[in-house]
């Protein structure tokens, strides 16, 4: 298990370790599948944001994210909403705090829990993530 906050700032290294491609800025979560779908990083030659699909991640450990060439063809990346710091609303529209962190399986990308200012939200309660808020099933 790893936390999103532990991954932020880690160097992203390609096969062969020819220097870092950049550093992780955030992880994109696909709420429907309950898993990390993309790794976002900044740095490299042009210092701009790069988005890698989850299948490009070879390993993640506490010091580095190792990547390989992606196995899927490039496609349009879904809009990104950073889970961390997002406001939380229940399906009925009631405030339910703010996201502090999220735990995920570094091998599969599966979200294991979302930690909020009001406690832990299991991944099965996540309904949607947009510009305004993370929407959860009423606990």
C-alpha positions in Angstrom: 0.0 0.0 0.0 1.2 3.5 -0.8 -0.3 7.0 -0.3 -0.8 9.5 -3.0 1.2 12.0 -0.9 4.1 9.6 -0.8 4.2 9.4 -4.7 4.1 13.1 -5.3 7.6 14.4 -6.0 9.1 11.0 -6.8 11.4 10.9 -9.8 10.1 9.0 -12.9 12.8 6.9 -14.5 12.6 5.2 -17.9 14.0 1.7 -18.7 17.8 1.8 -18.6 17.7 4.7 -16.0 18.9 7.4 -18.5 18.1 10.1 -15.9 14.6 11.1 -14.7 11.8 12.0 -17.1 10.5 14.3 -14.5 8.8 14.2 -11.1 5.3 13.0 -10.2 2.8 15.9 -9.8 -0.3 13.8 -9.3 -2.2 10.6 -10.0 -5.5 10.6 -12.0 -8.2 8.3 -10.7 -10.9 6.7 -12.8 -13.7 6.6 -10.3 -15.7 4.0 -12.4 -12.9 1.4 -12.2 -11.7 2.5 -8.7 -8.1 2.7 -9.9 -5.3 5.0 -10.9 -5.5 5.5 -14.7 -2.6 7.9 -15.3 0.5 9.3 -13.7 1.2 13.0 -14.3 4.7 14.4 -14.2 6.5 17.6 -14.8 10.1 18.1 -15.9 12.3 16.6 -18.5 13.6 18.6 -21.4 10.8 21.0 -22.0 9.6 21.3 -18.3 6.0 20.7 -19.3 3.4 18.3 -18.0 3.5 14.7 -19.3 0.8 12.2 -18.8 1.6 8.4 -18.8 -1.1 5.7 -18.7 -1.0 3.4 -15.7 0.2 0.5 -17.9 3.5 2.3 -18.4 4.3 2.0 -14.7 6.7 -0.9 -14.1 7.2 -0.4 -10.3 6.7 2.2 -7.6 8.7 2.2 -4.5 9.4 4.8 -1.8 12.2 6.4 -3.8 11.3 6.2 -7.5 8.7 5.4 -10.2 10.1 3.2 -12.9 8.2 3.2 -16.2 8.3 1.2 -19.4 6.9 1.9 -22.8 3.0 1.9 -22.6 1.3 -1.3 -23.9 -1.8 0.5 -25.0 -2.1 2.9 -27.9 -2.2 6.6 -27.0 -5.7 7.9 -26.6 -7.4 11.0 -25.3 -6.8 11.4 -21.6 -9.8 12.0 -19.5 -10.0 15.4 -17.8 -7.9 15.5 -14.7 -9.3 16.4 -11.3 -6.7 16.0 -8.5 -8.3 13.9 -5.7 -6.2 15.5 -3.0 -7.7 18.6 -1.4 -11.1 18.0 -3.2 -14.3 18.9 -1.4 -16.5 15.9 -0.6 -20.3 15.8 -1.0 -22.7 12.9 -0.4 -25.1 11.9 -3.2 -27.7 14.0 -1.3 -25.5 17.1 -1.5 -24.4 17.1 2.1 -20.9 18.3 2.9 -18.6 15.5 4.0 -15.2 17.2 4.5 -12.2 17.3 2.3 -9.8 14.6 0.9 -6.5 14.5 2.8 -5.0 11.5 1.1 -5.7 8.2 -0.7 -4.2 4.7 -0.4 -3.6 2.6 -3.4 -2.0 -0.7 -4.4 1.3 0.2 -6.2 1.1 -3.0 -8.3 -2.4 -2.7 -9.6 -3.3 1.0 -9.1 -6.4 0.0 -7.3 -7.7 2.6 -4.8 -7.9 1.0 -1.3 -9.2 3.9 0.8 -9.8 7.7 0.7 -8.8 9.5 3.9 -10.8 12.7 4.6 -11.2 15.3 7.3 -14.2 13.2 8.5 -12.6 9.7 8.5 -12.0 7.0 5.9 -14.2 6.4 2.8 -14.1 2.9 1.3 -13.5 2.8 -2.5 -17.0 1.3 -3.0 -18.6 4.5 -1.8 -16.9 6.7 -4.5 -19.5 7.8 -7.1 -17.9 10.6 -9.1 -15.1 13.2 -9.3 -15.5 16.5 -11.0 -14.5 20.2 -10.9 -16.7 20.9 -7.9 -16.3 17.8 -5.6 -15.8 14.2 -5.0 -19.3 12.6 -4.7 -19.7 9.7 -2.4 -22.5 7.3 -1.4 -23.9 8.3 1.9 -21.9 6.5 4.6 
